[in-house]
Amino acid sequence: MRVLLAFDKFKDALTARQACEFAAQALQEKHPEWSLDLCPLADGGEGFAEILTEAAGGELVRASVYGPRGATTHAAYGVVSAAKIPTPAAALFGTEKLQGRIAVIEMAAASGLALLPSAERDPWQTSTYGTGELLRAAAAAGVTAIVLGVGGSATNDLGLGALAALGLRFEAQHGEQIRPPIPARWREITRIVGEIVPSLPPVFIACDVTNPLLGPRGAAAIFGPQKGLRPEDHARMENESARLALMLCQQSSRPDSLMDAAGAGAAGGTPFGLMAATGATVLPGAELVSTWLDVDARLAAADLVITGEGRFDESSLHGKGPGALATRALGFGLPVHVFAGEARVAQARRGLTLHSITPAGTPLVTALREAGANLVTAVRTQL
């Protein structure tokens, strides 16, 4: 039996790799004759850099950078040879052939929500400055392109922090530099000056979110609450975002319509900021990951697919990650088992079997702490 193990992360409990390894442990104990292919999944958030870098045989470069609220944090970015990126993934970057070394960076490593305890999650105080430091470090290392995954951010600063790390200056009326330009100090900013470091290569943003920067589907409205934005502060954040976005468009000689671009509102507007100031390009994140990991070839070689994440429901089957993988695998005629903290869909699908690994009545804090053991038990008893 050839088994493809392709888990995404269990948020706040297991990384994608840990989930794959726990499931593999259970299967090796019960079915030692089975052949296992471990394929951790990534959605642009935690694990994006490590998973893509390992898949392409690259190396991780570690750095100390500015965390989402200023404390130093240790992050890593990947460096891979363009020649090792599968052709379908490389084709997503455009007509020019990728050459040299490519950096793979994830926002979550430097500016991620998971880096902050709940009490410190406040988008008025958080910054993407550390993400900019990673971009700058990769540029200084001589890479020819950068791929940035923007999932899991703690910020709503339009990427201005990253741009400050890359060379732009945000100044108050009398010339004082606001650094980093966190939203709490946006009212002080009267002009943006400076230039992006010339060594920065083309930046490609892996993103499946299509939200614009502003409005009812914008960054603050849709993603602000999960980052700590209070309902009574939404209008002020929206107004200040519009003012700073217009200022950045004017400084960068870019049209205001960039604020309406698909994906501009992802990660607190970071794609907007990078598109405006650096000419960054947005790529379809799920397709990039799928082709980079050569998922179709691995499905073709499998007899059984096992996947999962923290929560799996009807919407998962119409989205990305494990849901998209499950749908794809069913199209190949493969049986699919999904293991999740909670797994439930409204309509049964032929070939799809769901398993909720958390015992009924378990408190959330306990479920998160025992997720690994629960996954091992569930896989061992159900397969």
Secondary structure, DSSP 8 states (H G I E B T S, - for coil): -EEEEEE--BTTTB-HHHHHHHHHHHHHHH-TTSEEEE-----SSTTHHHHHHHHTT-EEEEEEEE-TTSSEEEEEEEEEEGGGS-HHHHHTT-SS---SEEEEEEHHHHHBGGGS-GGG--TTT---HHHHHHHHHHHHTT-SEEEEE-TTB---STTHHHHHHTTEEEE-TTS-B-SS--GGGGGG--EEEE---TT---EEEEE-----SSSTTSIIIIITGGGT--GGGHHHHHHHHHHHHHHHHHHHT--GGGGGSTTTTGGGGHHHHHHHHH--EEEEHHHHHHHHTTHHHHHHT-SEEEEE-SEE-GGGGGSSTHHHHHHHHHHTT--EEEEESEE--SS--TTEEEEE-S-TT--HHHHHHTHHHHHHHHHHHH-
